[in-house]
């Protein structure tokens, strides 16, 4: 990702300031709201537009979020004045990772062949939390090529319990016979 280093640096600085003020969760909530707003195409076009001055973008953000804390006002002012608007979503994602890591929450990606119903997702989350021995935050992805089952990724470790993987292993065994 193009903005990874910038996002990490800004997120770490913001987290450090938020922690000193005891506002880590409050800042996370504002950042999540901002991330959702930036996913709206029209709003994103305005914030990312190079010809709109940072001051006007700041006014727009203050209209959207009238009760911003001084920490967030200053943070957004710095990001906008330096032209890092396109790094805002990666900054939010990095901040979220830092906050989870600090709270001892493991971030795990789960891929399934199809969308699971909420009760199955909850059951999978409980089982993974038991196996991980920690609180977890799951990110769900649908990958029809798995055919069935699921694949779990925690950092660099992958547990592949998909039908596709089982078929590949079976084909490998049959080819050696």
N, C-alpha and C positions, 0 to 999 in steps of 0.2 A: 504494500500500500504506500502511496506517495507521501502521505502525511504522518506516517507512523512515528518518526522521531519527534516531530513537532508536537503531535498529539500526546505522546508520552510525557514530554517535558512540561507542557502546559497543564496536563491532568495532574501530574505529581505536584506541581507548584500550587495549583488550586486546592488539591486535597490537603496539602500541608497547611495552607491558610485556613481552610474550612475546619480542619481538626483543632487548630489553636482556638478557633471561635466556638467549637462545639456544634458546628452546623453541617456535619458531613452528610446526613440524610436529607436535610432541607435543601442543600445544594444539589444533591442527586436528583431530587424531585423536580427542581427547576430545570436541570439539565435534560432530564427525560422529557419534560414538556417541550423544551426547545427542540430536542431531537425529533419529536413527533411533528412539531410545526414545520421543521425543515424538510420533512418528507412530503409535505404538501408542495406540489409543483410550483404554484404561483408565488408562494412565500419564498421558496428556495430561489427562484429566479431573481427576486428583488434583493435578497440578502447576498447572493453570489455575484450580482451584476457589478462589473468593474467601474462603470461610469457613475454609479450612485455613491456619493461621498459617505465616508464612515459616520459622520455626524447624523445624516438622515437615516441611516440604517439603525443607529443607536436610538434615535427618536422612535422609530417603528417598533423596535424591541421593547422600549419602555412603555409604549402604548399597549403592546401585546401582554407585557408582564409589568403592570403598574407598581406592584409591591416588591420589586427586586431589592434584595439586601445590598448594602454597600459593597460587599465582597463580589457579588455577581455583576453589579454595575461596573466596577473597576475591571473585572475580568473581561467582560464583553467589550469594554472600551479599548483595552489593550489588544484583544484579538482582532477587532475591526480596524483599529488604527494601523496595525501591522499587516493587514491584508490576508489574514488567515481564516477568513470566513469558511472556506471549503474544508478546513480542518475541524470545524465545530463538531460534526457527527463523530469522527474518530476520537476527538477529545472526550466526548461524552462516553464512548465505549471504553476508553482507557481509564477514565475516572471510575466507571462502574467496576472494572476489573480490580483496580486498586482497592476500592472500598470492600469488595467481596473478599479479596485476599487478606485484608486487615481483619475482617470479621471471621476468617477461617472457613469461608464458603468455597467449595470446589466448583469450578465451572466445567460442565461436561456437555459435550455435543452428542445427541442421540439421533441416529438416522433410522427411519423405518420405511418400509415399502409403500405404506399408505398412511393417511392421517388417522391417528388413534383417537378413540373417544376419550373424553376427559377422565373418566374413572380408570381407564387403563393407563393413562399417562401418570395419574397419581400413584397407582400401584407400582409402576416402573420406577418412579422417583423414590418411593419408599424403599424398594429393594436396592436400588443403586446407593442410596444414602446409607443403608445398612452395610453394604459391601465396602463402601468408601470409608465408613467409620467417621463421617463428618456431614455437616450440612452441605447440600448441593444446590446448584442452580443449573437447570437443564435448558439447553437450547435444542429445539426440535427441528428436524429437517425431514422432508419427504424425498425419498430416492427410489423411484419405482424399479430401478435396475436391481435392487436387493431381492426382489421377488417375494420375500417374506422375512420374518424375524427382525433383528435389529443390529445395528453397529454402534458401539459406544467409544467415544474418544475423550480421553483425559490427558491433556498436554500432548505428549508424544506416544502415549500408550493407546492401542486400539484393541478392543475386544469385538471380534466380528462373529456374531451369532446369526448371520443371515443365511437364507436358503441358497443364495448365489454362492457364498463361500463354501457351504457344505457340498454343493454340486461340483464346484471346482476341485475340492479335495477328493471327492469320489472319482471324478474323471482322472485325476492324477494317479490315484491308486489303481484304477482299472487299466491305465496305460502302462503301468509297470508289471502287470500280470502277463 
